[in-house]
Amino acid sequence: MTNTKKTNAVGISRRRVLKGAAAAGGLAVGSGAITGFPAIIAAEPITLRYMGTAVNQHAGIKEKVKEDLGIDIEYIPVTSDDVVKRAVTQPNSFDILDSEYWMLKNIVPTGNLQGMDTSRIKEAGNITTVFTVGEVNGKKIGDQGTAPKKVSFLTAKDGKDFAAEPTQWMTLIPTVYNADTLGIRPDLIKRPIASWAELLNPEFKGKASILNIPSIGIMDAAMVVESMGEYRYPDKGNMTKEEIDLTLKVMTEAKKAGQFRAFWKDFNESVNLMASGETVIQSMWSPAVTKVRSMGIPCTYQPLKEGYRAWAGGLGLPKTLSGKKLDAAYEFINWFLAGWAGAFLNRQGYYSAVLSTAQANMEAYEWDYWMLGKPAAKDILAPDGTVMEKAGTVRDGGSFEDRMGAVACWNAVMDENRYMVRKWNEFIAA
């Protein structure tokens, strides 16, 4: 009971800090320095170098930003590992960092990021509580691993430490997040799937796959091991060497028995494996399931009784950014939270950081389908305009509350990360 009361108190203070910061920044946001910025850009064009994984680098967003703000976005696509490497070793090589929250434990201690000033973020007080207090509609969700609430705040603008309590300075302004699970081919499996343990079911020998990104794959593996009853982890996102060994022993035995068809690293690899039927059950990402379904092939993002592995990303700024480029970066981030981008992301099966503005930019039937778990009143279109779901269908996993409310753990970097990566690579090579 004591812990619950303490958590609630923290939750209230976080909301107050964010709303207060947003109010304090009202004049700045509403002044010519911010909303009038496109006129300045029109006279003197500004390009922002946007570094992150290709998953979030959408041509549609780039074009809309140019149209609305006059800002040119130059995408710099890199792998997840390279996001961290560039942020740590080359902070001058980008203007905006698109980072996942699990990366922050490696990036923030370098001091290469400046705290995001919430007084300059118009929607700061409306950022979903998933990020600020680890709740969905007032209910606590799983926080094993690097839950965003653990790494969202800095002690100061130039701080190298995460703040235990809310401050004016956020590490990232959140943009996108999701609850990940296994993808399946229901037409080929032809029976209900309800547990992560099914990934290692001999029934699917030679037709299973797991993603080969160590820090994420190990989390999926842990979900499988725990669901099999082999071990109960105190924190799947921060295993001991013994726990890493146990986890990968189970996975290596399955690999040697021929369980896995492949180990994918790339979005398109996962799509091709599932679309071709080479795999029938595998680690998968929401937009990859979307892609398979838009090809007219049955594919389900399967809710599982043990819950979801979640991830989240946001936008940060290098400490060297200043002047007009800094102003432009804040203008871009405010635009990102204003609704158009949120609706664009929601339509791909992601979730946006500010739900209210995204809802205002979606049709009622779209919101009902994607966010409320209601049957589609009309055909649901994929981002490219093709029909993805017919009227009457319900989103896999149901509503936002059902899905994000069932998060079990978050992508993370472990204290024993180097050891884990070495053992993971031994598993892949076994």
N, C-alpha and C positions, 0 to 999 in steps of 0.2 A: 504493500500500500504506500509505503514511504516513497519508493521509487516512482510510482505512478504520479503521486502528487508533485514530486520534483520535476518530472517530465512535463506535466501540464503547465507548471509555472514557467518552465523554459519556453514552452510553445507560445505562451501568451507574450512573453518578452520578445521573442523573435518577431512575431507579427507586429508588435508595437514598434520595434526598431525599424522594420522594413517600411511600414506605413508612414512612420514619422519621417524617415529619410526621404521617402517619395514626396511627402508634403513639403518638406524643407527645400526640395529641389524643384518645386513647382514653378517658381519664377524663372529659374534657369532653363527648364524644359520649355516653357512657354515663350521665352524671349527669342529675339532674332538670332542669338548665338546658337540656338539649337534648331528651332523649327524654321528659321529663316536661312538655314545653312545651304539648302539646294541653290539658292540664288548666288551665294558666294562661290559654290562649286561650278555653277554654269560659267562664271567669269574665269575661274581658275580650276580646271578639272583636277580631281584627286583620285588616285588609284590606291586601293587598299589591298595589300597582299594577304590573302586568306589561306592559312596553312592548316591542313587537317586531312583526315581520310576522305577518300573519294565518295564514300557513302552519303555524306551530307553536302556535297558540292554540286548542287543542282543548277542546271542551266536556267531553269525557270525562275529561280530566286535571283540569280545574277541579273537576268534581263529585267525583272520587276524592280530591283533596287536601282538600276540605271534609269528606268522610266520614272520612278517616284522621287528619287533623291539626286540623280545626276552623278552618283558615285560609281566608279568603275571597280568591280571586284575582280582581282586576278587570283584565280584558284591555284594553289600549290598542293597537288595531291601527293600524299605520302602514306606509308603503312602506319599501323598503330605504334609499332616500336619506334619508327622514325619521327613520329610526332613528339615523343618524349626526347629523343636524341637531339632534334633540332631546337626544341625549347630549352634544353639544358646547355647545349654547346653553341648555338647560333641564334640568340634572341634578336639579333639585328636583321635576320633574314625574312621576317614576317611582320605584319602590322596587327593582324588578328589571329589568335590561336583558337582553333576548334579542338578542344580537348575533352576526353572522357574523364570523369571524376576519379576513376581508379589511378589515372596517371599522375594526379596532383601530388601524391606522396613523394614522387621522384622529382617533380618540377619545382614545387614551392620552396623547398629548402635551399635552392640555388639563389633565390632572390631575384630571379629573372622576370617574374610577373609583378605588375603593380596591382594593388588592391582595386577592385572595381568599386567606384564611388556610387553607392546606392542613391545618393541625393541627385544624381544625374540620370537615374533610370526611372522613367515615368510610371511604369507598371510594377515597380519593386514591391509594393505592398500587396500585389495580386499574384505574385509567384506562388505556384501550388505548394501546399504544405508537405508534399513528398520531399521537397528539397530543404525546407526550413526546419521542420520538426519531425520528419519521418512518419507522417500520418496520411491516411486517406479518409476523408470525411470523419475526422476525429478519432479514427482507430489506428493504433500503432501497427506498422508493418515490419517485416523481418529486416534486421540491419546487420546481419553477418556480412563480412567483407567491407568494402569501402562504400558504405551508405553515404549519399551526398551530404546528409546533415552533419556528418563527422568532419567534412573538409570544406564546407561552404564559406566559412568566415575566417578572415585574417585578423591578427592582433593590431595591425596598422597598415596604412597604405603601402609601405615598403616592407611589411612584415614577412618573416620567413617561417612563422609558426602559425598553426591553425588555432583559432580562438575557440575555447570551450563554450563561450556564450556569444550571442549575436553582437556584431559590431557594424559600423557603417561600411566596412570593406569586405566585399565578397571576392572569393578566388575567381569564380566564373559567374557570368549571368547565364542561367540555364536556358537551354533551347529545346532539347529533344531527349526523350527517354522511352524505355519500353520494358515490358516483362517478357523475357525470352523463354522458350520451351522447345520441345522436340517437334519437328515436322514429320508428318506421316503421309503415305499414300493409302487412303482408306479403301480405294478400289482394289488394291493389290493385297492389303492385309485382311480385309473383310471380317474384322471383329473389333470390339471396343479396345482401346488402349487407354490406360488410366494411371500408369506409373512410370517414372524414370527408369525403373528396373528393366523395362521392356527393351531398352537399347542393347542389353546383353542377353536377351532371350535367345537361346539356340535356334528357335523357330526362324529367326531372321539372320542366320549365319550367312555371311558373304553379302548381305544386303543392308548392313548398318554402316553409319559413318559418324565421325565426331570431328569437330573443327580443330585444326592444327595451329591454334594460337595459344601457346602454353598457359598464359594467365587467365584465359577464358575457358579453354578446354579442360583445365584441371577442376574448374568449378562444376562443369557439366559432369565430369567423372565423379566428383564428390557427391553430387545429387544422386547419381546412379548407385554408388556404393552404399550411401545411407539408406536409399529406398530398398536395397536388397537386404537390409538388416545386418550388414557386415560391420558397421561402425557408426557411432553417433559423434559428430564433430562439435566441439565447443564453438569453433568458428571456421567454417569452410573456406573463408577468405584469408585466413592466416594460420595455415597448418604448421605443425612441427615437422621436423625431418622424418620422424617415425610415421606420422600421418601421411606425409607425401609418399613414403615408401609403401605403406599399406594400400593407398589409393591406386598407385601405378602398378602394384603387383597384381591387383584384380584386373586392371585394364590390359596388362601385358599377357596375362593368361588367356584372356578373351581374344586378343590379337593373334596369339600363337595358335589358337583353336580355329582361326579363320573367320571370326565374327565380323570383321570390318572390310568393307569393299574399298574404302578410300578414307583419306584424311584431307579435308579441304581447308584452304586458306582464303580463298577468294569467293566473293558473292556469286559470280557466274559459275564457278565450279559447283557450288551447292545447288544452284538452279538446274544445271545440266544433269547432275547425278539424280536428282529427284524427278525431273521431267522425263528422262530416259527410262526410268524404272530400275536403273542399276542399284539404287538404294530405295528402301521403302520406309525407313525410319532413320532420322539423323538429327544432329544439332542443326538448327536453322534460325534465320533471322526473318522477322516479319515481312520486309519488302521482298525477300526471296520467295516466300510463300505467295505473296501477291503476284509476283512475276510468273510463277508456275501456273497459278490459276488464270491469269490473263491469257495464257497460251491454250486455255480450254482443257487443262489437265487437272483432275481432282488432287487437291493437296490441302491438308488440314494442319493448322497451328494448334497442336493438341494440348488443351489444359490437362494438368496432371495433379493428382491428389496431394503430392508433396509440395506443390507450389512452383513458383517461377524463379529463374535467375534473372535479375534485373541489371540494367546499365543506364547510364545517363551521361549527357554531354552538355557543354556550354561554351561560351565565348569569353576568352581572356585577352589581356593586353600586355605586351612586353613592357618592361620598366622604362625602356628608351623612348617609347612613343610620346610625343608631345605636340603642342601647337595645333595647326589646322588638321593634321592627320588624327590627332587624338580626338578633336571635336567631331571629325567625320566618323571615327570608329564608334563613338557614343551615339551619333545620329543613326548609324546603321543598326546598332544593337537595339535602340528604341524602336526603330522600324520593324526589326525582327519580332519583337514582342507585341507589336500593334495589331496583329491578327491575320494578315494575309499569309505570312509564312507559316503561322501556326496551323491554319486551315489546310495549307498545301501539305504539311507534314502529316496531319491527322488523316488525310485521305490516302496516305500510304501505309497506314496502320501504326504509325508512331503516335506519341503523345506530345503535346506542346506545353511549354512552361506556364503560360498564362491562358487558362481555359476559356475565360470569359471573352477575350478578344478573338480567339479562334472561332468560338461559337458564333459570334456576330458576323463572321466571314464565311459561314457554311449554311447550306440549305438545311431546313429543319429535318428533313428525312435523312440527310447525311449525318447530322449530329446524333439523331436517334439511333442510327445503325452503328456508327463507329464508337460513340461514347456511352450511350445508354443501354446498349445490348438489345435494342428492339428489332423486330423483323423489318427488313428493308421495305419501305413503302413504294419505292421505285427501284429500277436497276441501279446498282452501284458501279460506278465507272472507275477504272484504274487511272493512274495519273496521265497515261498517254491517251485517254479517252475511250479505250476499249471497255466492253462490259466485263466486269470482274465477278460480280455476283448478281443473280437474278432477284427480282422483287420477291420478298417473302423469306429470304435467308437471314440467318442471325450470325453475327460475328463470332468467330472461334473464341471461346473463353468468356464471351458475354461483355458486360459493361466495363467501363473504366474502373469502377469500384471493385468489381469482381476480380479483375485481372491484377491491377496494381495493389489491391488489398490482399492478394495472395502471394506477394513477393516473399521468398524465403531467404535470399542472399543477393549480394551485389558483386559485380566484377571487382577485382581487387589486385593489388600488388602485395605479396606476402613479405614478411621479414626475411624469410628463407627463399626469396625469389630466385637467386642464382642457383641454389641447390635444386629448387623445383624445376627450373628450366633445363638443367643438366639431366635430371632424372626423366623429364618429359621427353627430351630428345632421345634418350636411351629407349624409352617405350616406343617411340615412332620408328626407331631403327631396329627394334627387336624382330 
